[in-house]
Amino acid sequence: MPRICEFFGIVIRMYYNDHAPPHFHAEYAEREAVYEIESLETPRGRLPRRAHALVVEWTTLHRAELRDNWIKAREGMVLERIEPLD
C-alpha cells in the first residue's frame, strides 16, 4: 500500500483497487483509521484526538488531490505524493 504523505508521525496510505467509497488509511503509532474522502467519516478504526484533528485539517486542504489519487489507484497507476502539514 503506497504512502502518499507523512506528517507529525502520521502516515497516509491508499490501497490499489480498494472498495468504495473513496477513502484512505491513516496510521499513527500503533493505531489506524479509515477516512472517507468526501465525508471524513471513519467507518473503521480510531486515532487519538490530536492526530485525528490533524488528519481532518490535512484532508480539507488536499481533498482534490485525494480524489485524483483514488482514481489513479483504481486504475493501477502510480499515486502522487501529497504535501504534508507544516
DSSP file (Angstrom, degrees, kcal/mol; ACC not computed):
  #  RESIDUE AA STRUCTURE BP1 BP2  ACC     N-H-->O    O-->H-N    N-H-->O    O-->H-N    TCO  KAPPA ALPHA  PHI   PSI    X-CA   Y-CA   Z-CA
    1    1 A M              0   0    0      0, 0.0    14,-0.2     0, 0.0     2,-0.1   0.000 360.0 360.0 360.0 118.6    0.0    0.0    0.0
    2    2 A P        -     0   0    0      0, 0.0    12,-1.6     0, 0.0     2,-0.5  -0.330 360.0-129.6 -67.9 139.9    1.7    3.2   -1.1
    3    3 A R  E     +A   13   0A   0     10,-0.2    10,-0.3     1,-0.1     3,-0.1  -0.757  25.9 177.3 -81.7 129.3    2.4    6.0    1.3
    4    4 A I  E     +     0   0A   0      8,-2.9    78,-3.1    -2,-0.5     2,-0.3   0.582  64.0   1.5-109.0 -13.5    1.1    9.3   -0.1
    5    5 A C  E     -A   12   0A   0      7,-1.3     7,-3.0    76,-0.2    -1,-0.4  -0.967  51.5-165.1-167.2 153.6    2.0   11.5    2.8
    6    6 A E  E     +A   11   0A   0     -2,-0.3     2,-0.3    76,-0.3     5,-0.2  -0.983  19.6 155.8-143.1 133.7    3.6   11.7    6.2
    7    7 A F  E >   -A   10   0A   0      3,-2.2     3,-2.8    -2,-0.3    79,-0.1  -0.946  65.8  -5.5-158.4 138.9    3.4   14.4    8.8
    8    8 A F  T 3  S-     0   0    0     -2,-0.3     3,-0.1     1,-0.3    46,-0.1   0.808 129.8 -51.4  48.2  38.6    3.8   14.7   12.6
    9    9 A G  T 3  S+     0   0    0      1,-0.3    20,-0.6    19,-0.1     2,-0.4   0.476 111.8 123.6  81.8   2.0    4.2   10.9   12.9
   10   10 A I  E <   -AB   7  28A   0     -3,-2.8    -3,-2.2    18,-0.1     2,-0.5  -0.825  46.0-158.5 -97.7 132.5    1.0   10.2   10.8
   11   11 A V  E     -AB   6  27A   0     16,-2.5    16,-2.6    -2,-0.4     2,-0.5  -0.950   1.8-157.2-113.2 129.4    1.3    8.1    7.7
   12   12 A I  E     +AB   5  26A   0     -7,-3.0    -8,-2.9    -2,-0.5    -7,-1.3  -0.915  18.6 174.1-107.6 127.8   -1.4    8.3    5.0
   13   13 A R  E     -AB   3  25A   0     12,-2.9    12,-2.8    -2,-0.5     2,-0.4  -0.899  18.2-160.0-130.8 158.9   -1.8    5.4    2.6
   14   14 A M        -     0   0    0    -12,-1.6     2,-0.2    -2,-0.3    10,-0.1  -0.985  17.0-136.0-140.6 129.8   -4.1    4.4   -0.1
   15   15 A Y    >   -     0   0    0     -2,-0.4     3,-0.7   -14,-0.2     2,-0.3  -0.488  22.0-115.1 -80.0 151.4   -4.7    0.8   -1.4
   16   16 A Y  T 3  S+     0   0    0      1,-0.2    58,-0.2    -2,-0.2    57,-0.1  -0.666  97.6   4.6 -79.3 143.1   -4.9   -0.1   -5.1
   17   17 A N  T 3  S+     0   0    0     56,-1.0    -1,-0.2    -2,-0.3    57,-0.1   0.816  91.8 166.8  52.1  37.3   -8.3   -1.4   -6.2
   18   18 A D    <   -     0   0    0     -3,-0.7    -1,-0.1     1,-0.1     2,-0.0  -0.357  39.5 -91.2 -77.9 163.1   -9.8   -0.8   -2.7
   19   19 A H        -     0   0    0      1,-0.1     4,-0.2    -2,-0.1    -1,-0.1  -0.290  57.5 -69.3 -72.9 156.4  -13.5   -0.9   -2.1
   20   20 A A  S    S+     0   0    0      2,-0.1    -1,-0.1    -2,-0.0     3,-0.0  -0.433  93.5  68.3 -77.1 160.7  -15.8    2.1   -2.4
   21   21 A P  S    S-     0   0    0      0, 0.0    -2,-0.0     0, 0.0    16,-0.0   0.605  94.2-101.4 -74.4 164.6  -16.5    4.7   -1.1
   22   22 A P        +     0   0    0      0, 0.0    15,-2.1     0, 0.0    16,-0.4  -0.294  64.1 144.9 -55.2 130.0  -13.3    6.6   -1.8
   23   23 A H  E     - C   0  36A   0     13,-0.3     2,-0.3    -4,-0.2    13,-0.2  -0.935  35.5-143.0-156.2 173.8  -11.1    6.6    1.3
   24   24 A F  E     - C   0  35A   0     11,-2.0    11,-2.7    -2,-0.3     2,-0.4  -0.928  21.6-117.1-141.4 167.3   -7.6    6.4    2.7
   25   25 A H  E     -BC  13  34A   0    -12,-2.8   -12,-2.9    -2,-0.3     2,-0.5  -0.911  21.7-163.7-110.1 132.4   -5.9    4.9    5.7
   26   26 A A  E     -BC  12  33A   0      7,-2.9     7,-2.3    -2,-0.4     2,-0.4  -0.968   5.8-168.0-116.8 130.5   -4.2    7.0    8.4
   27   27 A E  E     +BC  11  32A   0    -16,-2.6   -16,-2.5    -2,-0.5     2,-0.3  -0.948  10.6 173.5-119.8 138.7   -1.7    5.4   10.8
   28   28 A Y  E >   -BC  10  31A   0      3,-2.4     3,-2.6    -2,-0.4     2,-0.2  -0.940  66.4 -43.1-144.9 120.8   -0.4    7.0   14.0
   29   29 A A  T 3  S-     0   0    0    -20,-0.6   -20,-0.0    -2,-0.3     0, 0.0  -0.431 125.2 -25.4  55.7-123.0    1.8    5.0   16.4
   30   30 A E  T 3  S+     0   0    0     -2,-0.2     2,-0.3    -3,-0.1    -1,-0.3   0.235 121.1  96.0-102.4  13.6    0.0    1.6   16.6
   31   31 A R  E <   -C   28   0A   0     -3,-2.6    -3,-2.4    14,-0.0     2,-0.3  -0.747  49.4-173.2-105.9 151.7   -3.4    3.0   15.7
   32   32 A E  E     -C   27   0A   0     -2,-0.3    14,-1.1    14,-0.3     2,-0.3  -0.996   3.7-179.1-142.0 146.1   -5.1    3.1   12.3
   33   33 A A  E     -CD  26  45A   0     -7,-2.3    -7,-2.9    -2,-0.3     2,-0.5  -0.991  22.5-133.8-142.4 149.8   -8.3    4.6   11.0
   34   34 A V  E     -CD  25  44A   0     10,-2.8    10,-0.6    -2,-0.3     2,-0.5  -0.903  22.8-162.8-102.6 129.8  -10.0    4.7    7.6
   35   35 A Y  E     -C   24   0A   0    -11,-2.7   -11,-2.0    -2,-0.5     2,-0.4  -0.957  15.9-134.5-117.0 127.2  -11.3    8.1    6.5
   36   36 A E  E  >  -C   23   0A   0      5,-2.6     4,-2.0    -2,-0.5   -13,-0.3  -0.656  18.6-137.8 -75.5 133.5  -13.8    8.6    3.7
   37   37 A I  T  4 S+     0   0    0    -15,-2.1    -1,-0.1    -2,-0.4   -14,-0.1   0.903  94.7  37.6 -63.1 -45.5  -12.6   11.4    1.5
   38   38 A E  T  4 S+     0   0    0    -16,-0.4    -1,-0.2     1,-0.1   -15,-0.1   0.928 130.6  24.1 -76.6 -45.5  -15.8   13.2    1.0
   39   39 A S  T  4 S-     0   0    0      2,-0.1    -2,-0.2     0, 0.0    -1,-0.1   0.651  88.1-134.9 -97.7 -16.3  -17.5   13.0    4.4
   40   40 A L     <  +     0   0    0     -4,-2.0    -3,-0.1     1,-0.2     2,-0.1   0.625  51.7 153.1  63.9  15.3  -14.4   12.4    6.7
   41   41 A E        -     0   0    0     -5,-0.1    -5,-2.6    -6,-0.1    -1,-0.2  -0.411  41.7-141.4 -67.4 152.3  -16.4    9.7    8.4
   42   42 A T        +     0   0    0     -7,-0.2    -7,-0.2     1,-0.1     3,-0.1  -0.811  23.6 174.5-118.7  88.7  -14.2    7.0   10.0
   43   43 A P  S    S+     0   0    0      0, 0.0     2,-0.4     0, 0.0    -1,-0.1   0.696  71.4  29.0 -68.9 -17.6  -16.0    3.7    9.4
   44   44 A R  E    S-D   34   0A   0    -10,-0.6   -10,-2.8    -3,-0.1     0, 0.0  -0.988 108.8  -2.9-147.0 134.0  -13.2    1.7   10.9
   45   45 A G  E     -D   33   0A   0     -2,-0.4     2,-0.3   -12,-0.2   -12,-0.3  -0.078  60.5-120.1  83.1 178.3  -10.5    2.4   13.5
   46   46 A R        -     0   0    0    -14,-1.1   -14,-0.3   -13,-0.1    -1,-0.1  -0.951  10.4-152.7-161.6 138.7   -9.8    5.5   15.5
   47   47 A L        -     0   0    0     -2,-0.3   -20,-0.0     1,-0.1   -15,-0.0  -0.739  42.1 -84.7-105.8 159.4   -6.8    7.8   16.1
   48   48 A P     >  -     0   0    0      0, 0.0     4,-2.9     0, 0.0     5,-0.2  -0.272  50.2-102.6 -57.7 154.3   -6.0    9.8   19.2
   49   49 A R  H  > S+     0   0    0      1,-0.2     4,-2.4     2,-0.2     5,-0.2   0.866 119.4  46.2 -50.6 -49.1   -7.9   13.2   19.2
   50   50 A R  H  > S+     0   0    0      2,-0.2     4,-2.0     1,-0.2    -1,-0.2   0.921 114.3  47.3 -64.9 -44.4   -4.9   15.4   18.2
   51   51 A A  H  > S+     0   0    0      1,-0.2     4,-2.2     2,-0.2    -2,-0.2   0.908 111.5  52.2 -62.9 -41.7   -3.9   13.0   15.4
   52   52 A H  H  X S+     0   0    0     -4,-2.9     4,-2.5     1,-0.2    -2,-0.2   0.926 108.2  51.0 -59.3 -45.9   -7.5   12.9   14.2
   53   53 A A  H  X S+     0   0    0     -4,-2.4     4,-2.3    -5,-0.2    -1,-0.2   0.888 109.9  49.9 -60.8 -39.9   -7.7   16.7   14.1
   54   54 A L  H  X S+     0   0    0     -4,-2.0     4,-2.6     2,-0.2    -1,-0.2   0.898 110.3  49.9 -66.3 -40.1   -4.5   16.9   12.1
   55   55 A V  H  X S+     0   0    0     -4,-2.2     4,-2.8     2,-0.2    -2,-0.2   0.911 110.9  49.7 -64.5 -42.2   -5.8   14.3    9.5
   56   56 A V  H  X S+     0   0    0     -4,-2.5     4,-2.2     2,-0.2    -2,-0.2   0.928 112.4  47.3 -62.4 -44.9   -9.1   16.3    9.2
   57   57 A E  H  X S+     0   0    0     -4,-2.3     4,-1.5     2,-0.2    -2,-0.2   0.937 114.0  47.3 -60.7 -47.2   -7.2   19.5    8.6
   58   58 A W  H  X S+     0   0    0     -4,-2.6     4,-1.4     1,-0.2    -2,-0.2   0.914 111.5  50.7 -61.6 -44.5   -4.9   17.9    6.1
   59   59 A T  H  X S+     0   0    0     -4,-2.8     4,-0.6     1,-0.2     3,-0.3   0.903 106.5  54.6 -62.0 -42.1   -7.8   16.2    4.2
   60   60 A T  H  < S+     0   0    0     -4,-2.2     3,-0.4     1,-0.2    -1,-0.2   0.871 111.7  45.3 -59.3 -37.7   -9.7   19.5    4.0
   61   61 A L  H  < S+     0   0    0     -4,-1.5    -1,-0.2     1,-0.2    -2,-0.2   0.755 124.3  32.0 -75.8 -25.2   -6.7   21.1    2.3
   62   62 A H  H  X S+     0   0    0     -4,-1.4     4,-2.2    -3,-0.3    -1,-0.2   0.052  73.8 122.5-125.7  24.9   -6.0   18.3   -0.1
   63   63 A R  H  X S+     0   0    0     -4,-0.6     4,-2.4    -3,-0.4     5,-0.2   0.891  77.4  52.0 -59.0 -42.2   -9.4   16.7   -0.9
   64   64 A A  H  > S+     0   0    0      1,-0.2     4,-2.2     2,-0.2    -1,-0.2   0.905 110.5  48.2 -63.1 -40.9   -9.0   17.3   -4.7
   65   65 A E  H  > S+     0   0    0      2,-0.2     4,-2.4     1,-0.2    -1,-0.2   0.870 110.3  52.1 -67.4 -36.1   -5.6   15.5   -4.7
   66   66 A L  H  X S+     0   0    0     -4,-2.2     4,-2.3     2,-0.2    -2,-0.2   0.906 108.6  50.7 -64.7 -41.5   -7.0   12.6   -2.7
   67   67 A R  H  X S+     0   0    0     -4,-2.4     4,-2.1     2,-0.2    -2,-0.2   0.935 110.8  49.1 -60.2 -45.8   -9.8   12.3   -5.2
   68   68 A D  H  X S+     0   0    0     -4,-2.2     4,-2.3     1,-0.2    -2,-0.2   0.916 111.3  49.1 -60.7 -43.8   -7.3   12.2   -8.0
   69   69 A N  H  X S+     0   0    0     -4,-2.4     4,-2.9     2,-0.2    -1,-0.2   0.869 106.8  56.4 -65.0 -35.6   -5.2    9.6   -6.3
   70   70 A W  H  X S+     0   0    0     -4,-2.3     4,-2.3     2,-0.2    -1,-0.2   0.936 108.7  46.9 -60.0 -45.8   -8.3    7.5   -5.6
   71   71 A I  H  X S+     0   0    0     -4,-2.1     4,-1.3     1,-0.2    -2,-0.2   0.926 113.2  48.9 -61.9 -44.9   -9.0    7.4   -9.4
   72   72 A K  H  <>S+     0   0    0     -4,-2.3     5,-2.8     1,-0.2     4,-0.4   0.906 110.2  51.4 -61.3 -42.0   -5.3    6.6  -10.1
   73   73 A A  H ><5S+     0   0    0     -4,-2.9     3,-1.2     1,-0.2   -56,-1.0   0.904 107.6  52.1 -62.8 -41.5   -5.3    3.8   -7.5
   74   74 A R  H 3<5S+     0   0    0     -4,-2.3    -1,-0.2     1,-0.3    -2,-0.2   0.794 112.8  46.1 -64.8 -27.4   -8.5    2.3   -9.0
   75   75 A E  T 3<5S-     0   0    0     -4,-1.3    -1,-0.3    -3,-0.3    -2,-0.2   0.386 116.1-114.5 -95.7   2.5   -6.7    2.3  -12.4
   76   76 A G  T < 5 +     0   0    0     -3,-1.2    -3,-0.2    -4,-0.4     2,-0.1   0.711  67.2 144.2  74.4  20.7   -3.5    0.8  -11.1
   77   77 A M      < -     0   0    0     -5,-2.8    -1,-0.2    -6,-0.2     2,-0.2  -0.439  60.7 -84.7 -88.8 164.5   -1.5    4.0  -11.8
   78   78 A V        -     0   0    0     -2,-0.1     2,-0.2     1,-0.1    -1,-0.1  -0.492  48.0-127.4 -67.9 133.8    1.3    5.4   -9.7
   79   79 A L        -     0   0    0     -2,-0.2     2,-0.3   -65,-0.1    -1,-0.1  -0.577  17.2-121.7 -86.2 148.1    0.0    7.6   -6.9
   80   80 A E        -     0   0    0     -2,-0.2     2,-0.2   -15,-0.2   -11,-0.1  -0.632  23.0-116.6 -86.3 143.1    1.2   11.2   -6.4
   81   81 A R        -     0   0    0     -2,-0.3     2,-0.4   -76,-0.0   -76,-0.2  -0.529  29.3-143.9 -71.7 146.6    2.7   12.3   -3.1
   82   82 A I        -     0   0    0    -78,-3.1   -76,-0.3    -2,-0.2   -20,-0.0  -0.932  23.3-100.4-116.9 140.0    0.7   15.0   -1.3
   83   83 A E        -     0   0    0     -2,-0.4     2,-0.1   -78,-0.1     3,-0.1  -0.252  39.0-130.1 -57.6 138.5    2.2   17.8    0.6
   84   84 A P        -     0   0    0      0, 0.0     2,-0.2     0, 0.0   -77,-0.1  -0.332  28.4 -89.7 -81.3 169.8    2.2   17.4    4.4
   85   85 A L              0   0    0      1,-0.1   -77,-0.2    -2,-0.1   -79,-0.0  -0.533 360.0 360.0 -71.4 148.1    1.0   19.8    7.0
   86   86 A D              0   0    0     -2,-0.2    -1,-0.1   -79,-0.1   -79,-0.0   0.431 360.0 360.0 -92.3 360.0    3.7   22.2    8.2
